[in-house]
Amino acid sequence: MIAALALSLAPLAPAELATGTWRAWLHSPGGELPFGLELHSTQDGFAAFLENGEERIPVPEAAFRGGELELRFPHYDSVITARVSPKGDALEGVWTKRRGRDDWTRMRFSAEVGAGRFSPRVNEGGSADRAARELMDGRFRVLFESSDDPAVLVLEGGTRGTFLTTTGDYRFLAGDSDAQGLRLSCFDGAHAFLFHARATDGDHLEGDFWSRDTWHETWTAARDPEASLPDPFAETAWETGANLAELVFPDLAGEPRSLADPAFAGKARIVQVFGSWCPNCHDEAPYLAELHERYADRGLSITALAFELTGEFERDAKQVAIYKEKYGIEFPILIGGLADKSLATAAFPALDRVRSYPTTIFLGADGSVHSIHTGFSGPATGDAHRELRAEFESTIEALLSEAPASDERSWNWLSEHTWVERGVRSGAAYSFGTDDEGRRLCTIRRAGADPRQVAEEQLPVALQSGTVAVGDELWFLDLRARVLTSPFDFGRRLSSDPRTHTPLMRELGLEEEGDLLEALEGDDPVVRREALYALARRRADRQQAGLPERARLGQEAPVALRTAGAWAAGVTYDRASIPSLLANMEHPYAGLRRESARALKLLTKLDTTLVETLEAFAADPDPLVREALAPRSR
């Protein structure tokens, strides 16, 4: 479709297009959706700006050649292409914006030389217009047809304002009001908003809202100087038991990174959930860049997690890189998945729900969650924006001033045991201790082909909360289960008890298959996970193929247990689990897809038809899934 919109770019002097102020508009289903446009010749070629009231947005890439104007917004994957009239004082064309992998917004674009925003309309004029403008001023309590959540409308003199909602604001809206009602609009390269309203009496409004080319809904408003939104710090919750180590996503180079990576550690942490397509995120981005510059030296660490439009890693990573460069962002950004909120919730199960882009998570040095802010009130909201900045900064200051959390209990557990790994690296043993200068070290001993020959290496240890970095290896310390687990591979672990893979099961006296099957049906998620791990290891060690029916987890099971179940199906070569494993490959949570991919690759030994089936998943956005499915070199 983009190719069909491509325009000829034969050279033509920019002087043939009138420069200065233009009145531009998109042809919305609700009528004209106007915005200001400035065009200027420059030494480098051409410059353009969008205007919405007091907002003036530079267009990143503007060109005029061959009688055609092109305005590109690469940070939004958006472009206006238009042909100039013979006199150079009018433009006709189209605005195109990516909405998904193969989904585009397309709206007709027009512009003419001159000032003003909305086209004048015949009205009563005089005192009736002045009275109408007085009604369109102040603060209103709003309810949109599509939502039960409250919203707030702030109007200034009937010519500008914004809506504040629980997910963010509607940016700088500008327009006019008269006896026939209120008209406001905004176009920023991504959002195309049009609002109409009429007064039903002195304190109430009824209106329509159009967004882009497809969305329309009605809304009502009542004057209320005290109108406010619910506390944005109380909307979203961190799931009990979720830990940062298990949240693994690729960085922009495609390398898998755990959110518990020591490189992301700090005295205080911010994890931002965002999308490069989201204008409210673009409002927060320069502020986060500012916070990084101000507080990084004092110990603030920021990591952003992008949920994008296509699910194609290369395209999404490129788009996020443009976003990162635009705002001079120096903190790391990872790719989380698709922007759909239900899919994002599944991909990031640490939150009870992804309600808004952006969502900003504040954590202490020990990885514990201090607070979560839903949405973002940008510069268009005035006082609300200033208050938000003050609250963010007071939260950061409080976290930076906290005394360092003690890791003595975790370190004692590590240093009091020899941690044994079986499986791929059979016989590896990890011992933790300190040298004469008090530096924390880990000695790793691995048996070679000859049991009498043992390779030994000593690596530095970094410990923060439950995350243990041994050189370049990352582990998560589960004190309840008394194991160290790998964030990248469910089946890889170190046990504090050399006699068993699962010390917790041994302590509970649950080691026989019948006992483990009973434990799988309990309520404790840690016991269920360890029982499944023990059952699968027990059967694999005894070369018993397959899982008992009771050990196969359905689609309704929690995703963490389904991940364990996928690993168990692979290590026991459970042919009956193939349909559920294939269904798992469509799940947004990358951890589940990784273990399902590894299991399916093992099961190709029993069912060679799977080789061709798995080709459909070879382009998975997660690098560990792609690695698991890659053909093995001979």
N, C-alpha and C positions, 0 to 999 in steps of 0.2 A: 504494500500500500504506500509505503514511504517513497518507493521508486516512482510511483505514479504521480507523486506530488513534487518531484524534483523539477527545478526550474533551470532554464538556460542561464549561464553566467558569462555571456559574452561581455567584454569591457564596454562601459558607457560612463561618461563623466557624471559624478554625483550631483553636479550643479543642475542637471535636468530634473531632479526631484526637489521640490520646495523644502527648505529647511525651516526650523523653528517649531512653533506649537501646532499640534494637530489634535483634532477630536477623533478618537478611534473607538470602535465598538465591535463586539461579537454579536452575531445574530442568534440570540438565545430563544428557546421556546417561549420565554416570558416577554420577549421584545428586545429592544436594544440593551446590551450590557456594555456600557461605555467605560472608557478609561482615558487618561491623558497620555499623549505620546509626544516626545520631543525628538527631533531629528537634526543632526548637526554634521557638517563636513569637518574632517580633521586632517592633520598632516598624514596620519596613518590610513585614512580612508573614510570611515563613517562611524558615528556614535549615535546611540539611541537610549532613551530613558522612558520608563513607564511611570505614570503619576496617579496616585490614589490619595487625594487630600494632601496631607503633609508628607506622605511617603513618596520618595523618588527613587526608583530602582534602576540601576544601570543594566542595560542589556549586554550580556557578556560578549556576544558575537553579532555584529551588525555589518551587513554588506549590501551595496546597491550596484548591480551590474546588469547590463542588457535590458534595462527598463524594468528590472525586478528587484524587489526589496526582500531581504532575508534577515529575520531577527531570531537568533538561536539562544535558547536557555539550556545549555548542556547539563547543568546541575539538576534540571527537571526532565530531561529527555523530551524537550518541547521546542517547537519552532513555528514561527509565522512566516509564510511565504506570500507575497502579494505583487501584483503588476500595477505600475503607475499609469495614470491617465495621460493622454497626449499633452495636456497643459502642465502636468507635474504637480497637480493640486488635489489628487484623489488616488486612493489605493483600493484594490479589491483582491482578496485572496482567501487564505484558509489558515486556521490555527490547528496544529496537530500535536497531541500529547499522548505519550504511552501510558496505558492503564494496566497492562499486564503483558504476558509473554507474546500473545498475538491479539491484543486488544488495544484499540486506540480511540481517543476522543478526537472528533473532527468537527470544527465549527467555522462557519463562514466569517470572514474578517473584512471590515470596511474602515476607511479613514478619510478625513477631509481636512484641508488646512483651516485652522481657526481655533478659537478658544471655546470654553464651555464643556459641559459633560453630557447631560441628557438633552435631547432635542426639546426645544420649547413646546409647550402645549397650551391650547386655548383654555383659559380659566377665568374665574371671577375677578382676580387681581385685587389690588388695593388692600383695604382693611381685612378682607377675607383671607388673603394670602398671609398677611402679617399674623393674624390670629392663628392660622394653621401652623405657622412656623413656631409659634409659642407653645403649641401643643406638642410639637415634635422636639422637645428638649427635656433632658433630665434622665432619670434612672427608672427602668421598667422591669418588672418580673415577667418572664417569658416562658411559654410552653410551646414546643414544636410538636406538630402532629405525629412525627415518627418516634418520639421519645418521651418517656416518663420522667427523665431527668430535668431538673430545673435549668434555666438559662437566664442571663441578665443582659438587657440592652441598655447601652449608655449612648445618649444622643446629645449632640452639641449644636444648638441652633438650627436643627433640621437640615444640616448640610454635611455632617460627618458623624461618625460614631463607630461602634463595634458591638458584637455579641460576645459575651463570655459564656462558655459552656464548661461542663465537667471534663471535656477532652481537649480544650484549648479555645483560643479566640478566633474570630472570623476576620482578623487583621484589619487594615485601614479601609473602612468603608466611606465613600464620599458620594454626594449627590445633591438633591434639593427637595424642598417640600413646598406645597402650596395648598390651595383649597381642595384640590383633587387628591391630595395624599402625599406620602413620603416615597422617594425613590433613592436607593443606595446601591452602589456596585463596587466591585473590586476585581482587578485582574493583575496577577503577579507573575505570570508565566506558567503557573501550575493550577491555582484555584481561579475559577471564573464564577463569581457570586453575583446574584441579582436579587434585591429585596424590594418589594412594594408593600405599602401599608396604607390604611385609611383609618381615620379616627371615628370610633363609634360614639364616643362622648369625650368629655374633657380629659379623661384618665385612662381610656382603653383604646387599644389598637387591634386591628385584624389585618393579617398580611399574608403574602405569598413569598416563597423562597425558591429560586431556581439555581442549580449548580451545574455548570458545564452544559452538556446537551441532553442529559437524561433525567436529572433529578428535579422533582418538584414536590413541595409540601406546603401546607398552610401553617400559620402560627398566630398566637394571640399574645397580647401584652397588657399588663396593668401597671399603672404608675405606682412606684414603690421606692421611695428614697433609701430604704433599708434593704433592698433586694440584694441577696448574696448567694453564693454557691456553697454546696457542702464542702467541708474541709478536704482539700485535695490530698492531704497527708493521711486521710482515713479511708480512702476508696479502695486501695489495692493492698493485698496482704501477701507476705512471704509464706510459702507452704512449710508446715512443720516437718522437720527432718530433711529438707532440701539442703544440699551442700554445694559449694562452689566447685569443688573438685570434679564432680560428675558432669558439670556443664562444659562441654567441649565443642568448640566451633572453629572453623577455619579462619585464619587471618586473610588479608588481602592478597598474600602470596600463595594462599592455598595450604598453609601449614596448620595442622590441628593444634589448637591452644586451649588449655583448661583455664577457666576463670580463676582458678586457684594458683595459677602459675606464679612463682615468686617474682617474676618480672612485673606483675600487676599489683604487688603488695604495696601497702603504705600505712602511715599512721591513721589515715582516713581514706575511704574509697568512695567513688561514685561509679555506678554502672548505669549507663543510659541505654534504654531500649528506644530505637528510633527508626526512621526510614528516610533515605535521601530524597524521596519524592514528596515529603511532608513539609509544607511551609512552616508549621509551628516548630518543627525540628530545626528548620533553617533559622528560626528566631532564637532557639536555644543554643545552636552551634557556636556562634561567636561569643556567647556568654560563657559556655564551657571552656572555649579556648582561652578566654580571659582568666577564668578561675585557674586553669592549668598554669598559666604564666605567673599568676600571683601566688599560688599556694604550693606548686610542685616542690620547690626547694624546702618547704616546711613539712613535706610528707604526704601531700594529697596525691592520690593516684586515680586517674580516670580511665575507664575502658568503655567503649561504645559497642553496641550490638545492633547491627543493621538488619531489618526485615524489608526485603526488596520486592520488586514487581514481577520478576520473571521466573525465579528459581533456577536460572542458568548461571552457574557460578562466575564464569568469565565476564558475562555482561554485567551482572550485579556488582562484582568487585570493581570493574572499570567505572561504573556509575558512582560508587561510594568513593573511589579515589578522586574523582572530579569534585565531589562534595568536600572531601578532606582538604584538597588543595585550595578550594575557594575560600575556606575560613582559616587557613593556616593551622590546621589541627595537627598537633604533635603527639597526642596520646593515641594508643592503639585502637583500631576498629576491627571487629570480627563480623563475619556474615552469619546471621542467625537463621534465615530461611525466608519464606514467603510472607508478604505483608498482611494477608488475611488474618484478622485478630484471633479467630478460633484456631487456625493453624499455628499462629505464633504462640498461643497459649500452650499448645501441645508440644511445640519445639522448645519452649522455655518453661518447663514444668515447675520451676521454683516459685513462680507467681501463681496465685489462685486464678488470675485471669489477666490477659493483656487487654486493658480497657481503652488505652489511648497511646498514640504516638505524639510526643515522647512520653515515656515513663522514666523517672529518675530515682535510682535506688541509692541510698546512703548507707554505708557500712563502716563499722569500726575496724581497728587494726586486726582484731582477732577473726574477722570475717562475719561477725554477727550483724544482722540488719538493724540499723537504727531507725530508719523511716523510709517511706516510699511516697514520692510525689507523682500524682497522676495528671497528665496534661502540662500545658505551659502557657502562662499569660504573657504574651509578647509585648513589644513596645507600644502597640496600638491601644493597649488597655490602660496606659497612663499609671495611675496610682497603684493598680493591681500589680503591674509589672515591677514597680519600685518596691512594693511590699514583698513580692516573691524573691527578688534579689536579696533583700535584707534577711529573709528567713533562710534562704540557701546558705548565705555566708555565715549566719549565726550557727547553723548546724555544722558547717565545716569547722568553724572555730572551736565548737564544743568537742567535736571528735578529735581534733588535733591536740586539744589540751588534756584528753584523757590519759591516765597513767597506762603504760604498756601492759597488755594482758599477760598474765603469767603462763608460760608454757611448761612449767615444772612438772606437772602431772604427766603430760604427754611425753616429755623427755625421759622421765623416770621409767615409763612403760617401755619406751624404745630401748633404753640402755640396760634394762634388767633382763632382757630376753635376747636369745639368738633367733633371728627371723629366717625361716626356711621357705624356699620356693621350690616347688616341684613342677613337673610338666616340661615345657619347652627347654628350660634351663635347669635340667635335673641336677639336684644336689647343691644349688646355690644357697649360701648362708650369709646373712647380713648381721653384723655386730656393730652397735653404736657406742661411742665413747668420746672422751676428750683427750687432747694432747697436753703437753706440759704447759702450753700457753692458754689453755682453756678453750681452744677451738674445737667445735663439734665435728666429728669425723665418723665415717662408716667404713668398716673393713668388709670387703666382699670376697668370699672364697668360693671358687667354682672348681668342681672336679672335672678333669679332662677325660680323654678316652681311656687313659690308664688311671685307675682310681688312686694309684699311689702319687700321681702328679696333681697338685692343686694350684690353680692360678689364684693369685691374691692381688687386690688393688685397694687403695685407700682413697676415698673421695670426701670432699667437704659436704656438710649437711646444713640445710636451711630449714627451719621449722617455724610455721606460722599457723596457729589454730590447729586444725587437723591435717594440714598439708605438710608433707615431708619431701623435700627435694634432696636427692642423693646424686650429686653431680648434675647431670642432665636428666636424670630419671625423676619422675614425679609420682608420688604415692599419696594415698589418703589413709590416715590412721583412724580406724573404726575401733574405738576403745571398748564398745559393748561387745562386738564380735571378736575382738582381739586379733585383728588381721590388718594388714596393709594391702589396699586394693589399688589397682591401676585405673586411672580415669579413662584410659584409652582402650582398655581390653578387659572386659568383665572377667574373663577366665584366668587372668594373671593376678596372683596375690602372694603375699608373704604371711606365713602363719607363725604366731608366737609359741605354738606347741608343735614340736617336731614330729609328734605321733599322728597328727591329724590336720586335714585342710581346714577344719571348722571347729576351733576350740569351744565356741559357744554350744554347739551340739553335743560335744563330748561332756561339757560341764553339766548340761541338762539331761545327760543320759539318753540322748536320742541319736543312736547310731545304726540301728537296724532299719531295714527298708520300711517295715510296717510303721515304726515309730515316726520316721521321717515323713511318710505319707500323711499321717495324722497331723503332724506339725504344720504341713502345708495348708491345712484347712483352718488354722487359727487366725486370730486378728492381728497379731504382732507382725508388722512388715519385715522387721529384721530377722525374726525367727523363721518366717516363711522363706525369705531369701536364702538364709543359711541352710535351711532344710533342703531346698531345691539344689543348692550347690553341692551339699554333702551327698544327696541321692545320686546326682549325675556323676560325681567323682567316683562314688562307690561302684556304680554300674560300669563306668569306663575302666576302672582299675581291674575289674573282674571280667572285662570283655563281654559284658552283657549288653547287647544292642537294644536300642529303643527305650522309651520311657513308659511307665505304667500310665494308663488312661487318666488316673487321678492327678498325675503330675503335669498334664498338658493344660496350659493356661489359656482361657478364652480371651476374646477381644475386650471383654468388660473388666479384666484384671488391671490393676494399676500399672502404669507404663514401666516402672522400675522392676516389677515382678515379671512383666512380659519380656523385658530385656534379659533377665536371668533365665527365663524359660527358653528364649531363643538360643542362648549359649548352651543350655542343657540339651536341647534338641540336637545341636550340632555335635557335641562331644560324645553323645550316645548314639549317633547315627539313627535318629528317630524318623524313619520314612513317613510315618503318619502325620508328622508336624509340617510337612512341606506346604500344604495349602495355607496354614496360618503364617508360616514364615514369609511366603510370597505376599500375603496381605500386609504383613509388617513392613515390607519394602515401600509401601505407599504412605507410611506414617511420617508426620513432620518431625518427630524426635529422632535426631541423628543417631543417638546411642542405640536405640532399638533397631534402626536400619543396619548399623554396623554389625551387631551380633547376629542379626538375621542373615546378612550377607555372608558372614564367616561360616555360619551353620549351613547355608545352602551350598556354599562352595565345597564343604566337606561331603555333603549329601550327593554331589554330582558323581561320587564314586559308586553310589548305589543306583542312581538314575541319571544316565548320560543325557537324557532329553533336557535336563535342567540347564545344561551349558548354553543352549540356544535361548532358553527363556531368560536367563540372567543377563543376556546382552542388552535387554531393554532398560536395565538399571546401570549400565556401565558409565553413564554420564551423570551419575548422582552428584549433587553439589558438595557432598562431604568427602574430603580426600581419603579418609580411612575406609569409607564404603568403596570408593573406586579402587583403592589398594587391595581390599579384600576380594574384589571381583576380577582383578586383572589376571590374565593368563599367566601361569607360572612359567618362568624361563627354564629350559632344560639345561 
